[in-house]
Amino acid sequence: MVLDIWKKISKKQIDPVYLLFGTEAFLINETKQLLIEHVLDDEEKDFNLSVYDLEETPIEVALEDAETFPFMGEKRLVILQNPVFLTSEKSKGKVEHNLGKLEEYISQPAPYSIVVFSAPYEKLDERKKITKELKRKAAVIEAKKLTEQELVTWVKERASLSGVEIEKDAIELLLSLAGANLFMLTSEIDKLALYAGESRSINKEIVDRLTARSLEQNIFTLVDKVVHRNVEGALRIYYDLLKQNEEPIKILSVITGQIRLIYQVKELSRKGYGQQQIAGTLKIHPFRVKLAAGQAGSFSEEELMRIIKLLADADYKMKTGGMRKEMLIEMILFQINGRK
């Protein structure tokens, strides 16, 4: 897992070559930042840090840099962005790469340099010799969306890096409030760790008090109030969103998206799909599927179809000016709450 490599980097156990690939930008960026922090001192960065875009620069030019002795320091860090030759995609540029030179380098990397390949691609072409060699010789991080259990472990470890412990029920609440976006989670964990202070502990109450709610999370909570027939609680959240200057049409769009997700999860579950399969089919995070599945049990298929129609009618009226936008959502919430 990525956290194992992060721990090694933090202990200055640095590999000569890294391959970072995948579409979870946070994991790639965080790994590069960790390497910069633990390989180079501040005064060395101007001399011994190089970043190349391989859609503009031939690989052999970048490797010449890696083979050059560091200046005023012990290590040189060379970051190579967009190594499209590791994929089946066509390069946007017209750069020719000497991949034989790359094969020679990774078989015997310079002992004073760290070379990092940053490949923001979902898949690499495993048929290519250079891809196989690089994956065999380098420290590899696949930056993909974390599973539910990996997210829990990641939050726990990320809190530990900030010098605090976070309780299990606090992690669950944090994920339900902040979602699975790692950039947002990192920001929230750093804030919670600062608040924890000398106690060095984060509990559920602290998370509930301090964690910022996204629009999507507020809508999830609003729908959850509807699930439990608490129209007063749903309206309170709605009025708070209006006070925060959220547009009614945007609120309606997010409500519609959540109800549609609940319907899709319910249908796919009925067909025998597991939560991981549903997440793959809908191309969303498994944690969102878990939350939607918890709400799906409170609605029948007929109820969900009726609610989707109500929302579609409200959307039409909003766009044609048939009624005050704010009042339309109020009516929708009462109608959903009175579902049959």
N, C-alpha and C positions, 0 to 999 in steps of 0.2 A: 504494500500500500504506500501511497505517496508520503504518509506521515513517517514511515520508517526511513525513507531517504532524507526527509527533512531533519530527522533526529541526527542522522549521520553527519549531515552538513553542519548542523549546529555544534557538533562535537569536533568539527574540522576534519572529519574523515571524508576527504574529497576524492571523487573519482576523476580520472583524466578526461573522460568523454561522457556527456549526458545526451540523451534523446528524450525530448519532451514533445508528446504529440497528443492531439485530441482537441475537442471544441470547448472544454471548460476553461475559459481564459484565465480565471482566477488562479487555478492550480499552476498553470504555466508561469504566469507573472510572479506569483509568490515564490516559486522555486528559483527563478532568475534573481529576484531580489535577495533571497537568502544566500545565494552563491556570491553575489556582489558584496554583501555585508561580511561574509565569513572568509572570503578569499583575499579581498583587497582592503587596505586601510584607506581612509578618506583621501590622503595625499597621493595615493598610488593610482586612484581611479582615472585621473587625467592622462596618465602615461600607459597604464597596463590594462585598460578596459577598451575593447573594440567591439563594435556591433556592425554586422554586414547584412544586407538584404540580398539573398542569393538569386533573386529575380533581376538584380541589377549588377551583381558582382560575381565573377567566376569563382568556383570553390578553391581553385589553386591559389588565387590571390589572397583569399582569407587564410588559407593554410600557411602561406608564407609568413603571415603575421604570427600565427600560432608557433611557428618554428623559430621566431626571433626571440632572443633572450629578453626577459623583462627589464625595464629601466627603473632603477631606484626601488627595487622590490624583489620578492622571491618568486612571485607567480604572475602569469599573464592570463586574463580571462577573455575568451573570444566567443561572442554570441552570434550564431548564424541563423538568421530569420528566413522563413519561407523556403525550405529545401524541397521544392516541388518535385525534384527528381526522385524522391522517395515514394511518390504516389503515381497513380495512373493518369493524373491530370496533366493537361498541357500548360506549359509555362506561359504567363502573360508577356514575359520579356523575350528577348532574342539572345540570351546569354548561353554560351556553350560551356559545359562543365567537364573538366578532366576527372572523371570518376575513378580512374586508375590511381591518380594521385591521392584521392580520398581513401581508397582501399589501403594504400601504402601507409597513410598516416594512422588510421585507426588500428592497424596491425602493430604499430610501434609509435604511439603518441609521444610528443615531447614531454619530458618529465617536469618541466617548469610551466606548462600551460594547461588550462582547462578549456575544453571546447564544448560548447552547448548548442545543440541543434534544436531550434524552436519551430515545431511543425504544427500549425493550427488546423490540422486536417482530421476529419473523423476517422479515416482509415489510411493505412500505408499499403503500398503494393508489395505484399509478401512474396510475390514471384520474382522480384528483382534481387539480384545477388547483393547489391549494395545495401538494400534494406535488411536482408538477412544478416549480413556481416555486422552492420551497425547495431542491430538489436541484440546480437550475440556478444559484442564487445563493450557496449555502452551501459551505463546505468539508465534504465528506462522508466519513465513515468508516463502512464496513459492517463491523460487528463479528461476523464469522462465523468458524467454525472454520477454522484455517489448514491448508493442504495440507501434505504432507510437506516439500516444498521450501521453502514459506513458513516452516514451523517451523524448519528449519535456518537460514534467513536471519535469522529473528526471534531465535533463541538467540545467533547471532553478533553481531547488532546490540545485543541486550540486554547481552551481556557487554562490548561496546565502551562502552556508556553507563556501565558500572561501572568503566571504565578498564582492562580486561584483554582479552587475545586468547585465544580458545579454539580449539584444534586441531580439524580436521575429524573425526577418529576419536573425539575426546573428545565432540563434539556428538552423534554417533551413539550413543555409549554412554550419555550423559546422557538422551537421549530414550527409549532402551530401558529405562533404570532408573526414570526419574521419570514417564514417560508424557507425554501431550500437554496436561495441565492447566497453563494458563499461570500460575495463582497458585502452584502447587507449583514450577514451573520457575523462576520469578522468585526464590523463596525459596532454591532450590538454587544458582542463579547468584550471588546476593549472597553466600552462604556460601563458595562456591568462590573468588570474587573476593577476599574478605577473607583466605582462606587463602593465595592466590597471593602476596599481599604485594608486595614490591619487584620480584619477577620479572615481574609483570604478565602471566603466561602460565598457561593451564590446559591440562594434558595429560590423556591417558586414565587414567594412573595416579592422578592426583589425584581425578578423577571417580569412579573405582572405589573409592577409599579413603573418600571423604567423602559420596557421595550416598546419601540415605536411600532404602531400598526400601519401597515400599508393599506391602500385602498382595497386591494384584493382580500386582505385579511379581515378588514372591517366588513366587507360584503359577505365573506364566509361566516363571520359571527352573526351578521344580520340574518342570513339564510338559516343558520342554526337556531336563532330565536323563533323563526317561522316554523321550523321543524317541531319545536316544542310548544307551538301555538301561543307564543309570547309576543303578540303583535305590539304591545306597548314597548317592550325592549327593542324590537326591530325598528320601530318608529324613532326611538331615542337615538339609535345609531345613525339612522337616516338624517335626522335633524342636525346631528353633530357633523356629518359629512357636508351638509349644506353650509354650516357655519365655517367650515374649512375651505369654502369656495369651490367645492367639487361640483362640476356641472351635472345636472340631473340626467342628461343624455348619456354621459359617461358612466354614471352610477347604474343606470338601466342596462347599459351594455355589459358591465361586469356582472350584474345579477343574472342576466341572460346567459352569460358564459358559464357561470357556476351551476345554474339549473340544467343547462345542456350537458355539462360534464357529468352531473349526477345521473342524468338519463342514460348517457353513453356507458357509464360504469355499470349501471344496473342491467342494461341490455347485454353487455359483454359478459358480466358475471352469470347471467341466466344461461348464456351459451357455453358456460363451463370454463371461461378464461380465468386464470389466476391474476393477482394484482400486478405482478411483474409483466405478464403478457399484455395486460390492458395498458400499462404504462408504455410499452413498446409500440403497441398499435396506435395509441393516441399521441405518441411522441411527447409525453409529459413526464414529470418526475414521479416516481412511485409513491412519494409521500403525499402528493396531491390526490393520487388514486385512493390511498388509504383513508384520507379525510372525507373524500366524496362518497366512498363506500359506506362510511359510518352514517352519512346522511341519507343515502339511498334507501335504506331500510324503512324510513319513515314515510315514503311516498309509494303509491302504486304507479304502474306505467301510465294508467289513464290520467291520474292526477298530474303527473309530470307533463304529459302532452297538453293537458288543459292549461297548465301554467305557462308553457312555452308559447301557446297561442295567445294568451293574455298579454305576455310580454311583447310579442310581435305586433299585436294591435296597438299597444301603448307606444311602441317605437314609431309606428306609422303616424299616430296622432301627434307625437312630439315633433316629427319632421314636417307635418302639414299644418301645425298650429291649431289643432282642433280643441285643445284645452291647455290650461296652465301646466307647464312641465312638472313643477313641484307637486301639484295636486295629483297628477297621473300616477306617480309612484306611490303616494299615500293610498290611493284607491287599489292599486295592485296588491299592496301588502295586506289590506283588509280582505281582498278577494281570495288571495292565496291562503290566508289564515282560516277563511271560511270554506276551504275546499271540501268537496264531498268524495 
